[in-house]
Amino acid sequence: MKALAGIRVVDFSWVRAGPWATRWLGAFGAEVIKIEWPENERGRLPSTTTPQHLEVNLNTSGNFNDTNVNKKSLSLNVRTAKGLDIVKRLIAVSDIVIENFSSRVLRNWGLGYDEQRRIKPDIVYVSMSGYGHTGRHHHYTTFGPVAQAVSGQTFQSGLPDQPPAGWGWSYMDDTGGMHGAMCALTGLYHRNMTGQGQHIDLSQMVASVPLVGPALLDFTVNGRGVRRPGYPPGNRAHWPGTPLVANHRGGPTVAPHNAYRTDPGGYNDWCVIVCQSDEEWRRLVQVMGAPAWAAGDKFATVAGRLQYQDELDEQIEAWTKTLGKYAVTEQCQAAGVRALPVQSAEDRVERDPQLRQREMYLEMEHPALGRYKVQNAPFKLSETPAANSRPSPMIGEHTREIVEGLLGLPHEELRAGFADGTFWPTQRPRFPYQEEMLR
């Protein structure tokens, strides 16, 4: 028995943030029904994540199939009267509705919160728009890079004396997804305690503000705004030639604090080493074999190690280049020195023993992709395990199961819906499994 067994979620979300929220509700055991339309779901569009040996189509995007495990798919045109009626029937027998469109979309469809609670008075409706459903900018649309900019992350990201760079990954989609799952669970708990549903209005932009909380605190308390020249200092806790001021890392300014090249010196042969105290530095010296260069007063204190950081890093890297990154990690950790390898996706899936033992990447069988590894839940529940229960759905794969089995409509209605464009665009070729539904 899983924690959310018996809970049904109507999932209107797309791209990353919303689907990331419903992915974890599915891992907890909820039945997640993804409402999608082939002309609109950007997450399914062909991308570089499609395995090279497969045909590029709506079912073979690697990114989509990672983000949407544990779900069923209903292909439905909600912009038609018949499609809208079907989705209202579905809401009537569900517990949670989640979407991450801009604030006006569901209202324009005739599915705003007032309509949803008329259909199902105790429905929990989680909207995850960029700017929320209130405020002067609620109608603004957002996407990864622009959302990063307004959150403050872009302002603080980049190399010294270079333009703001932003992040290479839309981190706020993932954090927004976790916020969305938390909101859904909170609303569900409130409903179970009181019998009342509610609309939970999550603004992903506002949710991103705490990600730069220390910088905001520095300004509100100390009146000191962040200035990016010399910040952030890459892997170092301090960039040479800049003031020793708060760097908002949540820790002291220390050295060594860097990524060091390891044997055999390839593109991803690096290990990060951090010594938070003089005692940890002395432990690292012993791990390196107590070399003569590390003796004496020059590197004995944090102040000295920061003053001579270039020389310090050069000497440490001369040692790390004699070992592989996992060997450096093992030796440092055994001595109580904080060190971990820089890992690529391949490293995490194939080489990390800790992730393997915690079953972070387990194989699943997918009708289009074949057998492949999918990231599992990063947490363990002793009584109600959270785990992937089904691979990501092929588009519209569960249309017949939902329309006939759950909603009780006759098979003739299914056939008529395919004929009139309710369940699939009439001009778009159908997949073989859809033809099978109609036979």
N, C-alpha and C positions, 0 to 999 in steps of 0.2 A: 504494500500500500504506500503510495507516494503522498507527499504533503498536500498537493492540490488535486488529488484524484476526485473526479466528479465536478470540477470547475471547468466551465466552457468560456473561451475567450474568442470574441470576434475581432480579428486583426486586420485593420485597414492600412497598416503601416507599410512603408516602402523604404528603399535604399538601405540605410544602416541603423540609425538610432532606434527607431521604433521596432524593426525586426529584431534588434539585439535585445530589447526588453522582453518581447514575447518568446524569444528563444529560451530564456531562462525560466519563464513561467511554464513552458513545455517540459523543461528538464525537471521541474518540480512535480510534474504529473498532470498539468492542466491540458485539456483538449483545445488546441489552438487552431482555429479555422481562418486561414489567410484568404481574404477577399482580394482578388487581383484581376487585371484585364491586360491582355497581351500587348495592347497598344500603348500602355502607360507605365508598366513596371520597369523603371530604369535599372533596377538591380539585376534584372534578367538579361539586359542587353549584352551583346557580345563584348568581351573584354579580354585583356591579356591574361586573365586568370583561367580562361578555358584551356584545359589540357590539350596539348598540340596534336595528339593522335585522334581527337574527337571532332565530329562535325560541330560547327558553331551554330547553336540554336538556343531557344528560350530555356532549355533544360540543362545546359552544360556550363554555365558560368560558375567558376570556382568560388568567387566571392559570394554569390547568392547562395550556393549550396553549403557554404560554411555558416552563413548568417541565419539560415532558415530551417535548420534541423528541428525535429520535434513538432512539426506542423502538418496540417492538411491544407489542400488548396482547393478553393471554389472559384472558378472563373465566372465572373458575373459583371454585366454592364449595369451598374447602379444608376446610370443616367437615363434608363428607360423605366417606364411605369411598372413593367413586370419585374425587372431587376430590383427596383426599389421595394416592391411588395415582398419579394423573396427575402431580401436582407432584413426587412422589418420582422418577418416571421422568425428569422434566425436570432435577432436580438431578443425576441420575446422568450426564447428558451436558453438564453445565455446569461452569464454573470458579469462579464467584463467586456468593455469595448475600448480598444486602443487605436489611436491614429497619430501620425506625425506630419500632417499636412499643415499649410498655413491656416490661420484662424477662420477663414470664410468658407473653406471647401465643404465640410460636412453640412454646414448650415445651408449652403447653396444646393446641396443634394436633397435637402429636406430631412436631414438626420442630425440636427443640432440637439443639444442636451434636453431641451424642453420636449422635443418629439420623442427622444429615446426614453425618457422617464414616463411619458404617456404610454408607450408600448410596454415598458418593464419598469415599474416604479422604483425597484431597488437596484437598478443597474448601476454599476461602477464604470464611469466614463473617464478615461485618461487621455487627455489631449497633450501632445508633445510638440507644439509648434515652436518655431525659432524665437518668437517674441511674446508668446503667450496670447491669450484671448482678450486681454484688457490693455489699456494704455494707448497712447497716441500712435505708436508704431506697431500695433498688434498685427497689422496687415502686411508688414514687411516679410519678404521671403529670404531665406538664408541657405547657405551651403558651407561645407567645411572651411575653405580659406577665409570667406568673409565673416563667418562666425568666430573664427580664431582672432580675427582682427579686432572686432568689437569687444571681445572678452578681455583683452589685455595681454593675451599670450604672444601675439605677433610682436607687440611692442618690446617684449622682453627677450625675444628670440633672435639669434643671429650672431655672427662673428663680430668682434670688436671693430668699430669704425666702418662697418658695412651696413647696408640697408637692412631693415627688419626682414627676417627670413620666413617667419611662420614655421609650422611643423610639417614634416613630411607625411604625417598621418592625421586624419581628423579625429583626434583624441576625444573631442567632445561628443562624437557620435557614440563611442563606447561608454563614456561616463554618463551621457544622457540616457542611454539604454538602461544602465543600472539604476539611475534615478527613476526611470519609468516603471521598472519592475517593482522597486520599493514603493512607489506611489500606488500601484495596483494592489499590492499586498496590504498596504495600509487601508485603502478603501474597502477591500474585501473583509478585513478584520472589523472595521467599523460597521459594515453591513451585517456581519454575523452577530455583532453585539447588540445592534439597535434595530435591525430590519430595514434600515434606510440606506439608499444609494446616495451617490453624489458625483459631481463633476470635479475632477482634479485637473487643474489648469497648470501644466508644467511648461515653463519657458526655458528652453535649452540654453539660450543666451544667458539668462540670469543664473541658471544652474552652473554655468561655467565660471562665474565670477569667483566663487570660493577657491578655484584652482590657483589663483594668484593672491590668495588671502594674506600671506605675510607681507607682500608689497603694499596692499591696501592698509594693513595695520601700521606699517612703517610710516605711511603718509598721514593717517588719521591721528596717530599717537605722537610721532616725532616730527611731523611736518616735513618729512624728507621724501621727495619723490624719486622714483627709480630713474637713473640715467644709464643708457645702455652702453656707451663707450666703455669698453673693458668689462662689460657684463652682458650675457653670461660668459664665463671664461672657458667654455668647452668642458673638458674633463677635469680641469684644474679647479680647486676651490678658490684660487686667486690668480688673476692674470698679471704678469709682471708689468710694472710701470703704472699700475692703477692704485687708488687708495684702498686701504684695508677697511672697507665698510661692509655693512651687512649685505650678504649676497642672497638672502631669502632661500637658501637651501635647507633651512631648518637645522643647521648644524654649524659648528665652528669653522673658521677659516684655517685649514690645516694643509700640511704637506708631509709625505707624498699623498697625492690625490689625483690620479691620472690613469689613463689607459696605456699599457706598455706592450710593445710588439713582442711576440713569442715565436718560437720555432714552429714551423719552418719559414716563417716570414711571409706567408701568403696574405691575400686580401682580408681574410677574417681571422687572422692569428693574432689576437690581442687578449690581454687580461687586465682588468681594472684592480688596482690596489689602493686602499685608503688606510692611513694610520691616524686614528682620532686622538692619540695621546703620545707622549714621549715613551711611555711603557710599550705601546704597540710598535713604535719605531724600533725600540731595542729588540723586540721579538723578531721583526723583519730582518734586522741586521744578522741575527743568529741564523735565520733561515737561509740567508744568502751566503753563509759560511764565514761571518765576521770579517769581511774584507777590510784591508788597511784604510781605504779611502773613507769608510764610514766611522772610523774612530776619531776621537778628539772632540773639540768643542764646536767645530764648524756646523755639524748637523745634529748636535745633541738636543737642541730645543726647537720648538715650532718656529720661532722667530728666525733662527739661523737657516732652517730648511726652506722657509719662504724666501729669504734673502738670496739663497743660492739654489733656487728651485730648478733652473735650467741644468746646472751641473748634477744636481740630485737625480733628476729624471733620466739624464743620460747614463749615469752609473747604474741605476736600477734596471734600465732597459738592457744594458750590456749583460746583466744576469738573466733577465727573463727570456732573452733571445736564445739562451742555451737549453730551454725547456719548452715543452708544449703547454698550451694554455690550461689544460686540465691538470697537468703535473704542477704548474705554478699554484693553481688553486688548492690542490690537495696539501701541498707542503705548507702554504701560508695558513690555511684553515686549521691544520693540525697544531700550529703554533699559536693560534688565537689572533691571527692577522686577517682583517677583512679583505678578501680577494675573491673574485668570481670571473669566469670567462665571459668574453663578449660572444654572444651566441646568435647565429643566423637561424632562420626558420628550420633549415635542415638539421642544425645542431639540436634544436629544441625537440624536434620530432624523433630523430634517430639516435642521438648521442647522450642526451641528458638522463642519467640514471635516476635522479630524483623524480622527474616528470614521468618516467616509465613506471616506477614503482607506485606512484599515485594515480596511474592510469589516466593521464591527462589527454593522451591521444589514442583513441580506440578506433578500430576499423569498423566501417559500416558498408553495407551493400546498397548501391544506388542503381536504379534501372538504367540511367544514362551514363553515369561516370564509372560504373563498376565498383570494385572494392577499393576504398580509400580511407585514410585516417582523418578523423574529425576531432576537434578539441572538445574535451569533456568539461564538466563542471569543475571549477578550481577549488571547490569546497567539499567537505565531507559531512554528511548528516548521519548520525549513528543509527537512527530509527527509521527515517524516511529518505532513503538514498536519492540523490539528484543525479540523473544520468540521461544520456541521449537514448531515446526510445525508438525513434524512427528517423530515417534520412530525410533531407529536405524534399519537399514534394515536387513532382513535375507539375507544370502549370495546368490547373484544372483537373488534376488527377483524381480528386475526391468529389467531383461535382455530382455524380450519380449517387454516391453514398450519402451525401448531405441532402440533396434535393428529394430523393425518394426515401432513403432510410431514416434520416433525422426529421425532415419536415413532412414526410408522408404524402408528397405529391405523386400522382400516377406517372407511369413511364411515358405516357403520351405528352405530358407537360414537359418532360425532359426533351423529347424529340422536337416538340414545337419550339422550345427555347433555343435549341441549336439552329433550327430553321430560320427563326426571326432575328437572330443576333443577340439574344439575351445572354447566352452562355458562351458564345464564341463569335468573333466577327465572321460574317457570312462569306467575305471574300478571302479570308485567310485559310490556307490548308490546315486540316485537322491532323493531330498526331494519331498513330495507330491505336493507342489506348482509349482515345476519345471515340474512334469508330467502334471500338469494342463496346463502349457504354451504350451505344445506340442500337446494337444488334439484339 
